[in-house]
C-alpha cells in the first residue's frame, strides 16, 4: 500500500496566515502541520509516500521535508496541484505513482491521537474496494455524515441539515486502483470541485465500502478554531512526543 498526503488548496479560511505560506506548513503546537499526517502513515508501516501540494509555497515542502529522513524514510515523492479542484482531483494526480497499488490517503490538516495500523491491516485483508474511518462528534452536520446499517455504510451526505448518525467521515481513506476510474466519471459539484464524498458513494453503490471507528481524538486544523484546538490537544496529550525514531523503526519493518 502506498501513502498519499493531500496538502494543496489555498487555505482561505486561515487568511491572513496563509497569505504568505501553505496552510500545511503552519505550526500545530511545536511541529509543522504536515508532520502529523506523514507520521500517521509511517506509524502504520506505509513508507512509499507522495505529497500533493500547490500554491506559491510548494517548494517549501521540499526544503522542510527533503527525502523524509527525519521519519525514517529513504525517499519522499512530490506532485503539484494547480488551483483548487477538490480532494478527488488531487487524488487523481497520484495515479502514476500508485501504479496499480492500493493507497491510503490522509488529508494534510488531519491530526489524530492514536494510529491507524489496525485499520490498514484490516483493509489489506479486505483485498480491495474502499475503507473509511469514522469518529463520533457532537456536531456531525459540519462534516460528511454516514448513514450506517450495522457494518454497512448506506450513504454519505455532505454537511446534512439533519444528520443520520453521530459519526463524521474523517480525512483518512483507503482505496484500490479503481478509484481513478471512479474519479474520471465525476462531475464538479456546485462549488466547482470533484468531491471525495462522491467517490465514497460510488464505492458504496458497488457494495465495496467498509468502515472502522477511530480510537482516540481526531481534529482537522483548517480554521482558526480547529487550529487552536489541534495545538491544545497535542500539547495536553503529548501526541507530538510520539518520537520520530518510533516511526523509523516501523518503517524499517514494513
VEXPASE-774262 format. One record per residue (C-alpha): residue in three letters; x negated, y, z. Coordinates in steps of 0.5 Angstrom, whole numbers, plus 500, padded with zeros to 3 digits. Example, Ala and Ser with C-alpha at 12.3 -4.5 7.8 and 13.67 -1.06 7.14 Angstrom:
# VEXPASE-774262
ALA475491516SER473498514
END
This chain:
# VEXPASE-774262
UNK500500500UNK498507498UNK499513502UNK502520500UNK502526504UNK506532501UNK503539502UNK506543497UNK511548497UNK511556498UNK512556506UNK517562505UNK520560512UNK514562515UNK512568512UNK508572513UNK504567516UNK504563509UNK503570505UNK495568505UNK495560506UNK499554505UNK503552511UNK500545512UNK493549514UNK497553520UNK495550527UNK499546531UNK496546538UNK489545536UNK489542529UNK491544522UNK498541521UNK495537515UNK491533520UNK497530523UNK500526517UNK494524515UNK493520522UNK500517521UNK497514515UNK490512517UNK493509524UNK498505520UNK492502516UNK493506510UNK487508507UNK488510500UNK491517501UNK493522496UNK494529498UNK499533494UNK498541494UNK500547491UNK500555491UNK494559492UNK490555497UNK490548494UNK482549494UNK482550502UNK484543503UNK478540500UNK474545504UNK477543510UNK478535509UNK473533504UNK473526503UNK476524509UNK470522513UNK473525520UNK479520519UNK474514518UNK476514510UNK471513504UNK475518500UNK481522499UNK485524493UNK488530491UNK493533486UNK497539484UNK504541484UNK506547480UNK511551483UNK517548488UNK520543484UNK522539490UNK520533494UNK521528489UNK518532483UNK512532488UNK512524489UNK512523481UNK505526481UNK502520484UNK505515479UNK498514476UNK495514483UNK499509486UNK498504480UNK504500481UNK503499488UNK508501494UNK507508497UNK508510504UNK510518503UNK509523509UNK511530509UNK506534511UNK509538516UNK512532520UNK509530526UNK510524531UNK508522538UNK507514536UNK505511530UNK509507524UNK505501524UNK511496526UNK515499520UNK509499515UNK508491517UNK516490516UNK516494509UNK510489507UNK514483509UNK520486505UNK517486499UNK520491495UNK525496495UNK525502500UNK525504507UNK526510511UNK525512518UNK531515523UNK531519529UNK537520534UNK537528534UNK542533538UNK543537531UNK544532525UNK547537521UNK541540520UNK538534516UNK539529511UNK544524515UNK545517514UNK552513515UNK550506518UNK554500518UNK550495522UNK543494519UNK545497512UNK545504510UNK551506506UNK550513504UNK545519506UNK549526506UNK544532506UNK546537511UNK553535512UNK558539516UNK561533519UNK555528520UNK557521520UNK552519525UNK547522530UNK541520526UNK536524522UNK532522516UNK525524518UNK520525513UNK517518512UNK519514506UNK516507503UNK518506496UNK516500491UNK514502484UNK521503481UNK521510485UNK518513479UNK524510474UNK529513479UNK526520479UNK526520472UNK533519472UNK535525477UNK538532475UNK536538479UNK540540485UNK544547486UNK537549489UNK533547482UNK529541486UNK529534485UNK532532491UNK529526495UNK536524498UNK538523491UNK532518491UNK534514497UNK541514495UNK539511488UNK536505493UNK542505497UNK546504491UNK541498489UNK542495496UNK535495496UNK534500502UNK532498510UNK531503516UNK527503522UNK528507528UNK522511530UNK520511537UNK517517541UNK518524539UNK518527532UNK519534529UNK517538523UNK514544523UNK517548517UNK520554521UNK517559527UNK521555532UNK519548530UNK512550529UNK512552536UNK516546539UNK511542535UNK505545538UNK508545545UNK510537544UNK503536542UNK500540548UNK504537553UNK504529551UNK497529549UNK499526542UNK493531539UNK488527543UNK489520539UNK482520537UNK480520530UNK475514532UNK481510533UNK484512526UNK477510523UNK477503527UNK484502524UNK481504517UNK476499517UNK480493519UNK485495513
END
